[in-house]
Amino acid sequence: MSALARGDLDRGYLLMHQALEENRRATGSAIPNTPARAFVSLDHAKVDPAFRGWLLDQAGLLDSLLQSYRATHSRLLDLDGFARRFLGARAATEATFLFAYALARLVRLSRLPRFALSGGFASQLELGLIFDVVLVLDAALALKNPSPSVGFKSHAVFLSGTAKLSLTDDELGEANGRFKCAFDTTLADALRTSFAPKGRALSPLERSIVVSYGLRNRGAHSVASVPALWERFEDVKQCVFDSLFLAVETLY
């Protein structure tokens, strides 16, 4: 707790995960009902009171993102539903560990002054952070996608079909080509309602999936700064979380 209070997230989370490993050895359970397990899986309702304030900050950020998701897309998923369906899913344990840590870093980032979050290095840092959330989305989809095809594109098409959206493999292919040619411009375009691969204007949730797809490939292959990322980070972040929320609401 003292490491977390100092802002040393790496040390704090590593020690908490070591505590979880000790709990596993002691109880023989892969998911022991202990404060360490509650902490690393964002179970803010059960975590030890000494740590509850830390998790409530994360729950607050997550809840605000969910509120925007419901209001923008007329969906129903709330914080309790997300926790029950996804954070509590045994098959998704490893993904939720990374998700909890990424969310903690996003909370810390939100406390920095606005002027510090502008410029090239800010976009590199933000891309690394949001890339971890995209990896969680990738893992969440892979657990449910019955297709033998691997890769985020296959998962995105699967999510689109299951959620009764119209996003196609060809549209994703065109969007990916645009991202490869001019990532910054394409990211800015994909955040607009007029974005229309194959001549069809995409719905907001379809654009969220496209943004997530573009960031998945960018984060894996480039370290170059992206002005549109730091300029519109809040919108980009919401798109990625909306994609994750849609996956959980539709598939879990």
Residue, then its C-alpha position, 0 to 999 in steps of 0.5 A: m500500500s505504501a508503494l501505491a501511495r507513493g505512485d510506484l504502481d509497478r512495485g505495488y502491483l508486483l507485490m500484490h500479485q506476489a501476495l496472490e501467488e502466496n494465497r494460491r499456494a496456501t489455499g490450493s485455489a486458483i482464485p482464492n477469496t482474499p484481499a489480494r485477489a480482490f485488489v488485482s481483479l478490481d473487486h472494489a466491493k470485497v477488497d480490504p478497507a485499507f485498499r478500497g479507496w484506491l480501487l474506488d478511484q478506478a471504479g469511478l473512472l470505469d463507471s464514467l466510461l460506462q455512463s458515456y457508453r450507455a448514453t451514446h449508444s443506448r446500451l444497458l451495461d453498467l459497472d456491476g454487470f461489467a464486473r460480474r460478466f467479465l472481471g469475474a470470469r475465470a477464463a478471462t483472469e489473465a486479461t483482467f489482471l492487465f486491465a486492472y493495471a492499465l486502468a490504474r495507470l489511466v487514473r494516474l494519467s488523468r491527474l496530470p496537468r493538461f499541458a503535460l499531456s501534449g506533444g509527441f512523447a505524450s502520444q507515445l505514452e498514451l499509445g502504450l497505455i491504450f494498447d494494453v486495453v486493446l490487448v485486453l479487448d483482443a483477448a476477450l474476443a479471442l476467448k469467444n470467437p469460434s473462427p479458426s482464423v486468428g488476429f484482431k481483424s477476425h475478432a472484429v468481424f465476429l464482434s460486429g456480426t454478433a452485435k448485429l452491426s454491419l462492419t465487414d471484413d472488406e471495410l476493415g481492410e480498407a480502413n487498415g490500408r488507410f491507417k498504414c498510409a496515413f495513421d494520424t489523418t485516418l485516426a482523426d477521420a475515424l473519430r468523425t461521423s463522416f468516416a466511410p470505408k467502401g462508401r458507407a458511413l459507419s455507426p459510432l460503435e463500428r467506428s469504435i471498433v475501427v479505431s481499436y483495430g487501427l490502434r492494435n496494429r499501430g501499437a504493435h509495429s510503431v513508436a512514432s508519435v501521433p498528434a491526433l492521439w494526444e489531441r483527442f485522447e479522451d475520444v480515442k480512449q472512449c472508443v476503445f473502452d466502448s469496443l470492450f464494453l460491447a464485447v462484454e455486453t454481447l459475448y459474456 
